[in-house]
Amino acid sequence: MSQGTDVSNGGQGSPNSSNDLPRGDQSKACQAPGCTLANQEVSPSGNGGGGHHHKHYHTQHGSSISVPPTLISPSSEPAVNEDDFRTASPEEINKDVSKPVTAFSQLTSENLNANDNARLQQDVVPRYRKQIRNGASSVRSSQSHDAEAVLFQRARLEELFRAYNSGDSVAADAIAEIARSNGIPGDLRRQAWPILLETHPIRLTGAHIRGPVLSMQHMEPAKDMPIRRIRGEIARFHKRRKTNLSTRNTSSSLSVSPAAGATTPLTTTSATSSSAIAPDRDALEQLALDTAVEAAVIGFLERNDQLPYAPGMIHVCFTLADWIFAPLGCSSFDPNAHYTQHELLCRTFDQIMAIMLWYPPSSASKDSMEHQCEGALTRRITHFLAVSRRLLPELTAYFDEEEVNGFAEEWVHSWIKWWCARELPGEQKGRLWDFYLGYRPSVYSSEASRSSSNTTSPASPAPPEPRASIDVSDGNGEEEAPARPNPLGQEDENKPLAGEAYTPADWHTYVCVALLKACKDELEELELSEIRALLSRLPKLNVNAILAEARKARRELRELGLREDEEVRRRADQKY
């Protein structure tokens, strides 16, 4: 396949209309073989200069695919490769995620017309399946390959959803791999996240949280249920989000339609009201959402009466609702149609709580569920504070001077316990949670290691206990297990080391360190209240770079430990 002609077009009107052209007297027909578009201005430089772009990717059969302009980076802005972030600096991490790159999350159902879908199924998907079957490890030779790979990946996800709903449980692992390596487009999270939560290994093995009740019959809340606190936190959540929207100066208003874009949550909780929606409908949708969130949190607390209520639960539930709670009147295909909106949110909230609040089973312990959960949280916070002191000594010393570091800090508890549900912006949080929900420790196990442990089902591995202190043995020192073929041709930089089985909670410790590193320069210029304000409202960050930096932090900590062990052995040898 060869990359076709890059054409600049000022509008979406008739191909023969010169009114849509920025400079009609300079327009001419597209010279790409087989292209029927006429009177389209061709940029002499090949990138179209200023206007919009369209590209035609001509196949070996003589047909062409018209790729939507939102998917294509101008040639002066090459698509970002994951390799660029392997040694990401804070400046690289802080790159605006809105940079025009060929991003997987940019492809939505609105970008594809019927013609594109037909050619996608007839030409692109079969060729990429053939390449993957033949063991191709890289298909990123050009931007045309990037765009086609994105199209293929989306089609692949929808195919996996159908397979899983038809009873193919293996499809869940493939969805999880895509979630980890590339992320899930926002408008597909409604289908992907319930599957990832349902099949998450921590939820399946050793979660000490009672399962969800799917029959959402009205139950009178317990007398000691903190209804007022829950409703007060919901009100504060909306006020805070409105402030965040104005502070971050979001120029584009997000739609409540699930087909409105990959970076568009399904609910109106992360968006200003759309001018196309009547105020009464907007109010009804908000009321339905708030009622569902309240019911989900109350239902969880009633089923797990040993656990206390925490305001972070509201932020976690709203994060789920952003992506899986469809607004009123949603008419798109819904694979979860057998659940009501309230049931779906209740079910997924219970499942994610089982993952977030997981603690290692201990038959010897007679403590209550609350005490054991708090004990696990204490160990995780201890680990985070210790790791940050080792890897970011200057910043933590400055935090000590300003007295914003330690167990008493609210931001520390919120970051560690609730996966930054309150602090991160919507799409960045969605990408990070894609990675956590896609956690599958057995995915990268070698065939030899699988065959040597037939007594344990690879579909449900027992998660390790979270580290109680700095643990530098995050792997056995051997080479990494070979990566499985990646449909996008990218190496999964976030895969675990051989023999390693990190839980999302363990990963999150290093993600938090990477977040601090990304904001380090700005934090060191602030004072007490300003530091807390920034840490409670993080800016937009490149999450792929953050994940790569987290992995780098684990390696760096491990290398520090190995060097210290070597130094201890050297001194012992000199002593004797």
C-alpha positions in Angstrom: 0.0 0.0 0.0 1.2 3.5 -0.7 0.2 6.7 1.0 -2.1 8.7 -1.2 -2.4 12.4 -1.9 -2.8 14.9 0.9 -5.5 17.3 0.0 -6.7 20.5 1.8 -10.4 21.1 1.8 -12.2 24.0 3.4 -15.5 22.4 3.9 -17.7 19.4 3.6 -19.9 20.5 0.7 -20.4 19.1 -2.8 -17.1 18.0 -4.5 -17.9 20.3 -7.4 -18.7 23.3 -5.3 -16.1 26.0 -5.4 -17.7 28.0 -2.6 -16.2 25.6 -0.1 -12.7 26.3 -1.2 -10.5 28.9 0.5 -9.0 30.0 -2.8 -11.3 28.7 -5.5 -9.2 30.0 -8.4 -6.3 27.7 -7.4 -8.4 24.5 -7.0 -8.0 21.5 -9.1 -9.0 17.8 -9.0 -7.4 15.4 -6.7 -4.7 13.4 -8.7 -4.8 10.3 -6.4 -5.6 7.2 -8.5 -9.2 6.2 -8.2 -10.2 9.3 -6.3 -13.5 10.9 -7.5 -13.2 14.2 -5.7 -12.9 17.2 -7.9 -12.2 20.9 -7.5 -10.2 20.3 -4.2 -7.3 22.5 -3.5 -4.0 20.6 -3.5 -1.3 22.0 -1.3 2.1 22.4 -3.0 3.9 21.4 0.1 1.9 18.2 0.6 0.6 19.1 4.0 -2.0 21.6 3.0 -0.6 24.5 4.9 -3.3 25.9 7.0 -6.7 24.2 6.1 -8.3 20.9 6.9 -7.0 17.8 5.4 -8.3 14.6 3.8 -6.2 11.7 2.7 -6.9 8.7 0.5 -5.2 5.4 1.2 -5.3 3.4 -2.0 -5.2 -0.4 -1.6 -3.7 -3.1 -3.7 -7.1 -3.7 -5.2 -7.5 -0.1 -6.5 -10.0 1.0 -3.9 -9.5 3.8 -1.5 -10.3 4.7 2.1 -11.3 8.2 3.0 -9.9 8.8 6.5 -11.6 11.5 8.5 -9.5 14.6 8.9 -9.6 14.5 12.7 -7.6 11.3 12.6 -4.7 12.6 10.6 -1.7 14.5 11.8 -0.2 17.1 9.4 3.1 15.9 8.1 4.8 18.6 10.1 3.4 17.0 13.3 4.3 13.3 13.1 2.2 10.9 15.1 3.5 10.2 18.6 5.2 6.8 19.1 5.2 5.1 22.5 9.0 4.9 22.2 9.2 8.7 22.6 8.1 8.3 26.2 10.4 5.6 27.4 12.7 8.2 29.0 10.1 11.0 29.2 11.2 14.2 30.9 8.8 16.3 32.9 8.6 18.7 29.9 7.6 15.7 27.7 5.1 14.5 30.2 3.4 17.9 30.4 2.8 18.0 26.6 -0.7 19.0 25.9 -2.8 15.9 25.1 -4.7 17.9 22.6 -1.7 17.9 20.2 -2.9 16.8 16.8 -1.7 13.2 16.7 -3.2 10.1 15.3 -4.7 9.1 18.5 -6.7 5.9 19.1 -9.2 7.8 21.3 -10.0 10.3 18.5 -11.8 7.8 16.4 -15.6 7.7 17.1 -18.7 6.6 15.3 -19.3 10.2 14.1 -16.0 10.1 12.2 -17.0 7.1 10.1 -19.5 7.2 7.3 -21.1 4.1 5.7 -18.5 4.1 2.9 -15.6 4.1 5.3 -17.1 1.3 7.3 -17.7 -0.9 4.2 -14.1 -0.4 3.1 -12.9 -1.0 6.6 -14.6 -4.4 6.8 -13.7 -5.4 3.2 -10.1 -4.4 3.0 -8.4 -2.9 6.1 -9.5 -5.5 8.7 -8.7 -8.6 6.6 -5.2 -7.3 5.7 -4.4 -6.5 9.3 -5.6 -9.9 10.5 -3.4 -11.5 7.9 -0.4 -9.4 9.1 -1.0 -10.3 12.7 -1.4 -14.0 11.8 1.9 -13.9 10.0 3.5 -12.5 13.1 4.1 -8.9 11.9 5.4 -7.0 14.9 5.3 -3.5 13.4 2.8 -1.9 11.0 3.7 1.7 11.7 5.6 2.5 8.6 3.6 5.6 7.6 0.7 7.8 8.7 -1.6 5.8 6.4 -0.7 2.7 8.4 -1.4 4.6 11.7 -4.8 5.7 10.5 -5.7 2.2 9.3 -4.4 0.7 12.5 -6.7 2.9 14.5 -9.6 1.9 12.3 -8.7 -1.7 12.7 -8.3 -1.4 16.5 -11.8 0.0 16.9 -13.3 -2.7 14.6 -11.4 -5.2 16.7 -12.9 -4.0 19.9 -16.4 -4.1 18.6 -15.8 -7.6 17.3 -14.5 -8.6 20.8 -17.5 -7.2 22.5 -19.7 -9.3 20.3 -17.6 -12.4 21.0 -17.7 -11.8 24.7 -21.5 -11.3 24.7 -21.8 -14.5 22.8 -20.0 -16.4 25.5 -16.4 -16.2 24.5 -14.6 -15.5 27.8 -11.2 -15.3 26.1 -12.3 -12.1 24.4 -12.1 -10.3 27.8 -8.3 -10.8 27.9 -7.9 -9.3 24.5 -10.0 -6.3 25.5 -7.9 -5.9 28.6 -4.7 -5.9 26.5 -6.0 -3.1 24.3 -7.1 -1.2 27.4 -3.6 -1.4 28.9 -1.6 -0.7 25.8 -3.7 1.8 23.8 -6.7 2.7 26.0 -10.4 2.4 25.2 -12.1 5.1 23.1 -14.5 7.0 25.4 -17.7 6.1 23.6 -16.7 2.4 23.9 -16.0 2.4 27.6 -19.7 1.8 28.3 -19.2 -1.6 26.7 -15.6 -2.3 27.8 -15.5 -1.3 31.4 -18.3 -3.6 32.6 -16.5 -6.5 30.9 -13.2 -5.5 32.4 -14.7 -5.2 35.9 -16.6 -8.4 35.6 -13.5 -10.4 34.7 -10.9 -8.5 36.8 -8.7 -11.1 38.6 -8.8 -9.2 41.9 -12.6 -9.2 41.9 -12.7 -12.9 41.0 -10.1 -14.0 43.6 -9.9 -12.7 47.1 -12.0 -9.6 47.1 -13.6 -9.3 50.5 -16.5 -7.1 49.4 -20.0 -8.5 49.1 -21.2 -8.8 45.5 -23.7 -6.4 43.9 -27.4 -7.0 44.2 -28.9 -6.8 40.7 -32.5 -6.5 41.7 -32.6 -2.8 42.6 -35.8 -3.0 44.7 -36.2 0.0 46.9 -34.8 -0.6 50.4 -35.2 1.7 53.3 -31.7 2.9 54.2 -30.3 2.1 57.6 -30.9 4.6 60.3 -27.2 5.4 60.6 -26.7 5.8 56.9 -25.1 9.2 56.2 -27.7 10.4 53.7 -27.0 14.1 54.3 -23.3 13.7 53.9 -23.7 11.8 50.7 -26.1 14.4 49.2 -23.8 17.2 50.4 -20.8 15.6 48.7 -22.8 15.2 45.5 -23.6 18.9 45.6 -20.0 19.8 46.3 -18.9 17.5 43.4 -21.0 19.5 40.9 -19.7 22.8 42.3 -16.2 21.6 42.1 -16.5 20.3 38.6 -18.0 23.6 37.4 -15.0 25.4 39.0 -12.6 23.0 37.3 -14.1 23.6 33.9 -13.7 27.4 34.2 -10.3 27.1 35.7 -9.0 24.8 33.0 -10.5 27.1 30.4 -12.1 24.3 28.3 -13.0 26.0 25.1 -15.1 23.3 23.6 -18.4 22.3 25.1 -18.9 18.6 25.5 -22.0 16.8 24.3 -24.1 14.4 26.3 -24.5 12.1 23.3 -22.5 8.9 23.6 -21.6 9.2 20.0 -20.2 12.7 20.3 -16.6 11.8 20.7 -14.0 9.6 22.4 -13.1 12.3 24.9 -16.8 12.9 25.7 -18.2 11.3 28.8 -21.7 9.9 28.5 -23.2 12.1 31.2 -23.3 15.8 31.7 -21.3 15.7 34.9 -18.1 16.8 33.1 -19.6 19.2 30.7 -21.4 22.5 30.5 -25.0 22.4 29.3 -25.3 22.0 25.6 -27.3 24.7 23.9 -29.1 22.1 21.9 -30.6 20.6 25.1 -33.6 22.1 26.8 -33.0 23.1 30.4 -35.8 20.8 31.7 -34.2 17.8 30.0 -30.8 18.7 31.3 -32.2 19.0 34.8 -33.9 15.6 34.4 -30.7 14.0 33.3 -28.8 15.5 36.2 -31.5 14.4 38.7 -31.4 10.8 37.3 -27.7 10.7 37.5 -27.5 12.1 41.1 -30.2 9.6 42.1 -28.3 6.7 40.6 -25.1 7.7 42.3 -26.8 8.1 45.6 -28.5 4.7 45.3 -25.2 3.0 44.2 -23.2 4.3 47.2 -26.0 3.6 49.7 -26.5 0.1 48.3 -22.8 -0.6 48.6 -22.6 0.6 52.2 -25.7 -1.4 53.2 -24.2 -4.6 51.7 -20.9 -3.9 53.4 -21.9 -2.4 56.7 -18.5 -2.8 58.3 -17.1 -0.2 55.9 -17.5 3.5 56.7 -18.7 6.0 54.2 -15.9 8.2 52.6 -16.4 11.2 50.3 -14.1 9.6 47.8 -16.8 7.0 47.0 -18.9 9.8 45.4 -16.0 10.8 43.1 -15.4 7.2 42.1 -19.0 6.6 41.3 -19.3 9.8 39.2 -16.2 8.7 37.3 -17.9 5.5 36.4 -21.1 7.4 35.5 -19.1 9.7 33.2 -18.4 6.7 30.9 -21.1 4.1 31.4 -24.3 5.9 32.6 -26.1 6.9 29.3 -28.3 10.0 29.4 -32.1 9.9 28.9 -33.2 9.0 25.5 -30.0 7.2 24.4 -31.0 5.2 21.3 -27.7 3.7 20.4 -27.1 -0.1 20.6 -26.7 -1.0 24.3 -25.2 -4.4 25.1 -26.2 -3.8 28.8 -29.8 -3.3 27.9 -30.9 -6.1 30.3 -29.8 -3.8 33.1 -31.5 -0.5 34.0 -29.2 2.5 34.3 -29.3 2.3 38.1 -28.5 -1.5 38.1 -25.6 -1.1 35.8 -24.1 1.7 37.8 -24.7 -0.1 41.1 -23.1 -3.3 39.7 -20.0 -1.7 38.3 -19.6 0.5 41.5 -19.6 -2.5 43.7 -17.1 -4.2 41.5 -14.6 -1.4 41.3 -14.9 -0.9 45.1 -14.0 -4.6 45.5 -10.8 -3.8 43.4 -9.9 -0.5 45.1 -10.5 -1.7 48.6 -8.9 -5.1 48.2 -6.6 -6.3 50.9 -4.6 -9.5 51.1 -6.5 -12.3 52.8 -5.3 -13.3 56.3 -6.7 -16.3 58.0 -4.9 -15.4 61.2 -6.3 -11.9 61.5 -9.5 -11.4 63.4 -9.8 -7.7 62.7 -12.9 -6.3 61.1 -13.1 -5.6 57.4 -12.7 -1.9 58.1 -9.5 -2.4 60.1 -8.0 -4.6 57.5 -8.9 -2.2 54.7 -7.3 0.7 56.7 -4.3 -1.5 57.3 -3.8 -2.1 53.6 -4.2 1.7 52.9 -1.6 2.5 55.6 0.9 0.1 54.0 0.2 1.7 50.5 0.7 5.2 51.8 3.9 4.2 53.6 5.2 2.7 50.4 4.3 5.8 48.4 5.9 8.2 50.9 9.1 6.1 51.1 9.4 5.7 47.3 8.8 9.4 46.7 11.6 10.2 49.2 14.0 7.9 47.4 13.2 9.1 43.8 12.2 12.7 44.4 14.3 13.8 47.4 14.4 17.5 46.6 10.6 17.8 46.1 9.8 15.8 49.2 12.3 17.9 51.2 10.5 21.0 50.0 7.1 19.4 50.9 8.5 18.8 54.4 9.4 22.5 54.7 5.9 23.5 53.6 4.4 20.8 55.8 2.3 19.3 53.0 3.7 15.8 53.2 2.7 12.9 55.4 -0.2 10.8 56.6 -2.2 13.8 57.7 -2.5 15.2 54.3 -5.9 14.8 52.6 -4.3 14.7 49.1 -2.2 11.7 50.0 -5.1 9.7 51.1 -7.2 10.7 48.2 -4.5 10.0 45.6 -3.6 6.6 47.0 -7.0 5.2 48.0 -9.3 6.5 45.2 -7.0 6.3 42.1 -7.0 10.2 41.8 -10.7 10.1 41.1 -11.1 13.6 42.5 -7.9 15.2 41.2 -7.4 14.1 37.5 -9.4 15.5 34.6 -12.0 13.3 32.9 -10.2 11.9 29.9 -6.8 11.5 31.6 -8.5 9.7 34.4 -10.4 7.5 32.0 -7.1 6.5 30.2 -5.4 5.7 33.6 -8.4 3.6 34.7 -8.3 1.8 31.4 -4.8 0.6 32.4 -5.9 -0.4 35.9 -9.0 -2.2 34.8 -7.0 -4.0 32.1 -4.7 -5.5 34.7 -4.2 -9.2 33.9 -1.0 -10.6 35.5 -1.2 -13.8 33.5 -1.3 -12.2 30.1 2.4 -12.0 29.6 3.3 -15.3 31.2 5.5 -17.5 29.0 4.2 -20.8 27.9 6.8 -22.5 30.0 5.7 -20.8 33.2 2.1 -21.7 32.4 2.8 -25.3 31.8 4.8 -25.5 35.0 1.9 -24.3 37.2 -1.1 -26.2 36.0 -2.6 -26.3 39.5 -3.5 -22.6 39.3 -5.9 -21.3 36.7 -4.3 -18.5 34.7 -7.6 -16.8 34.5 -7.7 -16.1 38.2 -4.3 -15.6 39.7 -3.9 -14.7 43.4 -2.8 -11.1 43.7 0.3 -10.4 45.8 0.2 -8.5 49.0 0.8 -4.8 48.6 4.3 -3.7 49.6 4.6 -2.6 53.2 7.9 -0.8 52.6 10.2 -0.1 49.8 10.4 -3.3 47.8 13.0 -3.3 45.1 12.4 -6.9 44.0 9.8 -6.1 41.4 10.8 -9.1 39.2 13.4 -11.9 39.3 16.1 -10.0 37.4 15.6 -12.1 34.2 14.8 -10.7 30.8 11.3 -9.6 30.1 8.8 -12.1 28.7 8.3 -11.7 25.0 5.4 -9.4 24.1 2.3 -10.7 22.4 1.6 -9.3 19.0 0.2 -5.8 19.2 -2.4 -4.8 16.6 -0.9 -1.3 16.5 2.6 -2.6 16.1 3.7 -0.9 19.3 5.7 -2.5 22.1 3.7 -2.5 25.3 6.0 -0.5 27.5 3.8 -1.1 30.5 3.9 -4.9 30.5 5.2 -6.5 33.8 8.6 -8.0 34.2 8.9 -11.8 34.0 7.5 -13.4 37.1 5.9 -10.1 38.2 2.2 -9.7 39.2 1.5 -6.2 40.2 -1.9 -5.2 41.3 -3.4 -1.8 40.3 -2.7 -0.6 43.8 1.0 -1.4 43.5 1.1 0.2 40.1 -0.7 3.3 41.4 2.1 4.0 43.9 4.5 4.6 41.0 1.9 6.5 39.0 1.5 8.9 41.9 5.3 9.4 41.9 5.3 10.1 38.2 2.5 12.6 38.7 4.6 14.4 41.3 7.6 14.4 38.9 5.5 15.8 36.1 4.4 18.8 38.3 7.7 19.1 40.2 8.9 22.4 38.7 5.6 24.2 39.2 5.2 22.7 42.8 8.6 24.0 43.8 7.4 27.6 43.0 4.3 27.4 45.1 3.5 27.8 48.8 1.4 25.8 51.3 -2.1 26.5 50.2 -1.2 26.8 46.5 0.6 23.4 46.6 -2.5 21.8 48.1 -4.7 23.4 45.5 -2.6 22.1 42.6 -2.4 18.6 44.1 -6.2 18.6 44.4 -6.8 19.8 40.8 -4.1 18.3 38.6 -3.6 19.8 35.1 -4.0 17.8 31.9 -1.1 15.4 31.5 -0.1 12.8 28.9 -1.1 9.6 30.7 0.8 7.4 28.3 3.9 9.3 29.3 2.9 9.1 33.0 2.6 5.3 32.8 6.0 5.1 31.0 7.5 7.2 33.8 5.9 5.0 36.5 7.5 2.0 34.9 10.8 3.8 34.7 10.5 4.7 38.4 10.0 1.0 39.3 13.2 0.1 37.4 15.1 3.0 39.0 14.1 1.9 42.5 15.1 -1.6 41.8 18.5 -0.5 40.4 19.0 1.6 43.5 18.3 -1.4 45.7 20.7 -3.6 43.7 23.5 -1.1 44.0 23.0 -0.7 47.7 23.0 -4.5 48.1 26.2 -4.7 46.1 27.8 -1.9 48.2 26.9 -3.8 51.4 28.5 -7.0 50.1 31.6 -5.1 49.0 32.0 -3.6 52.4 31.5 -7.0 54.0 34.2 -8.5 51.8 36.6 -5.7 52.7 35.9 -6.2 56.4 36.8 -9.9 56.3 
